[in-house]
Amino acid sequence: MVSCLRSGPRPSCAICNHIRTTTVINIKNVSKWYGNFQVLSDCSTAIQKSEVVVVCGPSGSGKSTLIKTVNALEPFQKGEIVVDGISLSDPKTNLPKLRSRVGMVFQHFELFPHLSVTQNLTLAQMKVLGRGQDEALKRGLKMLDRVGLSAHKDKFPGQLSGGQQQRVAIARALSMDPIVMLFDEPTSALDPEMVGEVLDVMIKLANEGMTMMCVTHEMGFARKVSDRVIFMDAGKIIEDCKKEEFFGSPEARSPRAKDFLSKILQH
């Protein structure tokens, strides 16, 4: 196993540079409207294998809409999105099959309340991937252990804290063997003391080399773990740069990003 993915200065790491030459997500000139209101305007970016990209910006800037277009939960009217070489706009694309390879963790946990943790972990594996119950159970419990919740496998979501439910949701997504993980403000619905346990799992995934695209207001996470930061405002990508440039050179950023940084960096 390659252990150097995030253990040092990545620009000088030949292994990491080689691994991250593969484009997993390519977003090109994507625009989207709700009726006459344009929510995304000519958005373009690319996510490389093992890269962690944080998408931030003010409320209503289009962050969540953009990330939901990546697995076709939100349709778009213009542009192109290619995931692992497969175009979302190609009518021949099997979108349910593609979504099974793109892990998605939402703001609200989206667990089935009437199913146990184990059943939540195995259902999609059996229905979508066609795995047998034993194989799905083995994989699900392995991912549950990965997020530190093996002792809760027989409980129901209502018996867990918000942080624990979100970690189960992450385990469920990982059970599908995704090529990329998308996080849509995964900590915003949590009590403050529960945020850390979810971020710890996300940091661990990043350290293991998982490709991740994260919409989040957690700038500490962005500064610690991300490779790049995308800043959005009014449906547009205003900044798309390395985290060192975004946080380290605020004076070089656009006026809107500079204003955003002046408010978050003083706290």
C-alpha positions as CSV (number, residue, x, y, z in Angstrom):
1,M,0.0,0.0,0.0
2,V,1.2,3.5,-0.8
3,S,1.5,5.4,2.4
4,C,3.0,8.7,1.2
5,L,-0.1,10.2,-0.3
6,R,-0.5,12.9,2.3
7,S,2.5,12.5,4.6
8,G,4.7,15.3,3.2
9,P,5.2,18.0,0.6
10,R,3.2,16.5,-2.2
11,P,4.8,18.5,-5.1
12,S,8.1,16.6,-4.5
13,C,6.4,13.2,-4.2
14,A,6.8,11.3,-7.5
15,I,4.4,8.6,-6.5
16,C,1.6,11.0,-5.6
17,N,2.2,13.1,-8.7
18,H,2.0,10.0,-10.9
19,I,-1.2,8.7,-9.2
20,R,-3.0,12.1,-9.5
21,T,-2.6,12.5,-13.2
22,T,-5.9,10.8,-13.8
23,T,-8.9,13.1,-14.1
24,V,-11.9,11.6,-12.2
25,I,-14.3,14.5,-12.6
26,N,-14.3,17.0,-15.5
27,I,-16.8,19.8,-15.3
28,K,-16.8,21.9,-18.5
29,N,-18.8,25.1,-19.0
30,V,-21.8,23.9,-17.0
31,S,-24.8,26.2,-16.6
32,K,-28.1,25.5,-14.9
33,W,-31.4,27.4,-14.6
34,Y,-34.5,27.1,-12.4
35,G,-37.0,28.6,-14.7
36,N,-35.6,32.0,-15.6
37,F,-33.2,32.0,-12.6
38,Q,-29.6,31.0,-13.5
39,V,-28.1,29.1,-10.6
40,L,-24.9,27.9,-12.3
41,S,-23.1,30.0,-14.8
42,D,-20.4,28.5,-17.1
43,C,-18.7,26.5,-14.4
44,S,-15.5,24.6,-15.2
45,T,-13.1,22.6,-13.1
46,A,-11.4,19.2,-12.9
47,I,-10.8,16.8,-10.0
48,Q,-7.8,14.5,-10.2
49,K,-7.4,11.1,-8.6
50,S,-6.6,11.3,-4.9
51,E,-7.2,15.0,-4.9
52,V,-9.3,16.7,-2.2
53,V,-11.1,19.8,-3.4
54,V,-13.2,22.0,-1.0
55,V,-16.0,24.1,-2.5
56,C,-16.8,27.2,-0.4
57,G,-18.6,30.5,-0.7
58,P,-21.6,32.4,0.7
59,S,-25.0,30.8,1.1
60,G,-26.9,30.7,-2.2
61,S,-23.7,30.7,-4.3
62,G,-24.5,27.4,-6.1
63,K,-22.1,25.2,-4.2
64,S,-24.5,22.4,-3.4
65,T,-26.1,22.6,-6.8
66,L,-22.7,22.2,-8.5
67,I,-21.8,19.1,-6.5
68,K,-25.2,17.5,-7.1
69,T,-24.7,17.8,-10.8
70,V,-21.7,15.5,-10.6
71,N,-23.9,12.5,-10.0
72,A,-26.9,13.8,-11.9
73,L,-29.0,14.5,-8.8
74,E,-29.4,17.9,-10.4
75,P,-29.8,18.1,-14.2
76,F,-28.0,20.9,-16.0
77,Q,-29.0,22.5,-19.3
78,K,-25.6,23.5,-20.8
79,G,-22.1,22.1,-20.7
80,E,-20.6,18.7,-20.0
81,I,-19.7,16.6,-17.0
82,V,-17.5,13.5,-17.4
83,V,-17.0,11.1,-14.4
84,D,-14.3,8.5,-14.8
85,G,-14.5,8.9,-18.6
86,I,-18.4,8.6,-18.7
87,S,-20.4,11.6,-19.9
88,L,-23.5,12.4,-17.8
89,S,-25.3,13.9,-20.8
90,D,-24.8,10.9,-23.0
91,P,-28.3,9.3,-23.3
92,K,-26.7,5.9,-23.3
93,T,-25.2,6.4,-19.8
94,N,-26.7,4.3,-17.1
95,L,-27.1,7.0,-14.4
96,P,-28.0,4.7,-11.5
97,K,-25.0,2.5,-12.2
98,L,-22.8,5.6,-12.4
99,R,-24.2,7.0,-9.1
100,S,-23.3,3.7,-7.4
101,R,-19.6,4.6,-8.1
102,V,-19.9,8.2,-6.8
103,G,-20.4,8.2,-3.0
104,M,-22.6,11.0,-1.8
105,V,-22.9,12.2,1.8
106,F,-25.6,14.8,2.4
107,Q,-26.2,17.5,5.1
108,H,-29.0,15.3,6.5
109,F,-28.0,11.7,6.9
110,E,-30.7,10.1,4.6
111,L,-30.6,6.8,6.5
112,F,-33.7,4.6,6.5
113,P,-35.1,5.0,10.0
114,H,-36.9,1.7,10.0
115,L,-33.8,-0.3,9.1
116,S,-31.0,-1.2,11.4
117,V,-27.5,0.1,10.8
118,T,-26.5,-3.2,9.3
119,Q,-29.5,-3.2,7.0
120,N,-28.7,0.4,5.9
121,L,-25.2,-0.7,5.0
122,T,-26.2,-3.7,3.0
123,L,-29.4,-2.8,1.1
124,A,-27.9,-0.7,-1.7
125,Q,-25.1,-3.2,-2.2
126,M,-27.6,-6.0,-2.8
127,K,-30.1,-4.0,-4.8
128,V,-27.7,-1.9,-7.0
129,L,-24.5,-3.9,-7.1
130,G,-26.1,-7.4,-7.0
131,R,-24.0,-8.6,-4.1
132,G,-25.2,-11.5,-2.0
133,Q,-26.2,-10.9,1.6
134,D,-23.0,-12.4,3.1
135,E,-20.7,-10.4,0.8
136,A,-22.7,-7.2,1.4
137,L,-22.6,-7.8,5.2
138,K,-18.9,-8.4,5.2
139,R,-18.2,-5.3,3.2
140,G,-20.6,-3.1,5.2
141,L,-19.2,-4.2,8.6
142,K,-15.7,-3.6,7.4
143,M,-16.6,0.0,6.5
144,L,-18.5,0.4,9.8
145,D,-15.4,-0.5,11.6
146,R,-13.5,2.0,9.4
147,V,-15.6,4.8,10.9
148,G,-15.3,3.4,14.4
149,L,-18.9,2.2,14.9
150,S,-18.8,-1.6,14.9
151,A,-20.4,-1.7,18.3
152,H,-23.5,-0.1,17.0
153,K,-24.2,-2.4,14.0
154,D,-27.6,-3.7,15.4
155,K,-29.0,-0.3,16.5
156,F,-31.4,1.8,14.5
157,P,-30.6,5.4,13.3
158,G,-32.8,6.9,16.0
159,Q,-30.7,5.4,18.7
160,L,-27.6,7.1,17.4
161,S,-26.3,10.7,17.8
162,G,-26.2,13.0,14.8
163,G,-22.5,12.5,14.4
164,Q,-22.8,8.7,14.6
165,Q,-25.6,8.8,12.0
166,Q,-23.4,10.8,9.6
167,R,-20.5,8.3,10.1
168,V,-22.9,5.5,9.2
169,A,-23.9,7.4,6.1
170,I,-20.2,7.7,5.2
171,A,-19.7,3.9,5.8
172,R,-22.7,3.2,3.6
173,A,-21.3,5.2,0.8
174,L,-17.9,3.5,1.2
175,S,-19.5,0.1,1.1
176,M,-20.3,0.8,-2.6
177,D,-16.6,1.0,-3.5
178,P,-16.8,4.5,-4.9
179,I,-14.2,6.1,-7.1
180,V,-14.9,9.5,-5.6
181,M,-16.7,10.8,-2.5
182,L,-18.9,13.9,-2.6
183,F,-19.8,15.7,0.6
184,D,-22.5,18.3,0.7
185,E,-22.1,20.2,3.9
186,P,-21.8,17.0,6.0
187,T,-21.4,18.8,9.3
188,S,-23.8,21.7,9.0
189,A,-26.7,19.8,10.7
190,L,-24.6,18.6,13.6
191,D,-24.2,19.9,17.1
192,P,-20.8,21.6,17.5
193,E,-19.4,18.8,19.7
194,M,-20.2,16.2,17.0
195,V,-18.5,18.0,14.1
196,G,-15.1,16.8,15.0
197,E,-15.9,13.1,14.9
198,V,-17.2,13.4,11.3
199,L,-14.3,15.6,10.2
200,D,-11.9,13.0,11.7
201,V,-13.3,10.3,9.4
202,M,-13.1,12.6,6.4
203,I,-9.4,13.5,7.2
204,K,-8.7,9.8,7.5
205,L,-10.2,9.2,4.1
206,A,-8.2,12.0,2.6
207,N,-5.0,10.6,4.2
208,E,-5.8,7.2,2.6
209,G,-5.9,8.8,-0.8
210,M,-9.7,9.0,-1.4
211,T,-10.7,11.4,-4.2
212,M,-13.0,13.9,-2.5
213,M,-15.1,16.9,-3.4
214,C,-16.5,18.7,-0.3
215,V,-18.9,21.5,0.0
216,T,-18.2,22.8,3.5
217,H,-18.0,25.9,5.7
218,E,-15.3,24.2,7.8
219,M,-12.3,26.3,6.8
220,G,-10.1,24.5,9.3
221,F,-10.7,21.3,7.4
222,A,-10.1,23.1,4.1
223,R,-6.7,24.5,5.3
224,K,-5.6,21.2,6.8
225,V,-6.6,18.6,4.2
226,S,-7.6,20.1,0.9
227,D,-5.4,20.3,-2.2
228,R,-7.4,23.0,-3.9
229,V,-10.2,25.4,-2.9
230,I,-13.0,26.4,-5.3
231,F,-14.7,29.7,-4.2
232,M,-18.2,30.3,-5.7
233,D,-20.4,33.4,-5.7
234,A,-23.7,34.0,-7.6
235,G,-23.4,30.7,-9.4
236,K,-19.9,31.3,-10.8
237,I,-16.5,29.8,-9.9
238,I,-14.6,32.9,-8.9
239,E,-11.5,31.2,-7.6
240,D,-10.0,27.8,-8.3
241,C,-6.5,27.5,-6.8
242,K,-4.2,25.7,-4.4
243,K,-5.1,26.1,-0.8
244,E,-1.8,27.8,-0.1
245,E,-2.7,30.5,-2.6
246,F,-6.3,30.8,-1.4
247,F,-5.5,31.2,2.3
248,G,-1.9,32.4,2.2
249,S,-2.3,35.2,-0.3
250,P,-5.7,36.8,0.3
251,E,-4.5,40.1,-1.2
252,A,-4.2,38.3,-4.6
253,R,-7.7,37.0,-4.6
254,S,-10.8,38.5,-6.3
255,P,-12.6,41.3,-4.4
256,R,-15.5,38.9,-3.5
257,A,-13.1,36.2,-2.2
258,K,-11.0,38.8,-0.4
259,D,-14.1,40.0,1.4
260,F,-15.1,36.4,2.3
261,L,-11.6,35.6,3.6
262,S,-11.5,38.8,5.7
263,K,-14.5,37.6,7.6
264,I,-13.5,34.0,8.2
265,L,-9.8,34.6,8.9
266,Q,-10.4,37.0,11.7
267,H,-12.0,34.3,13.8
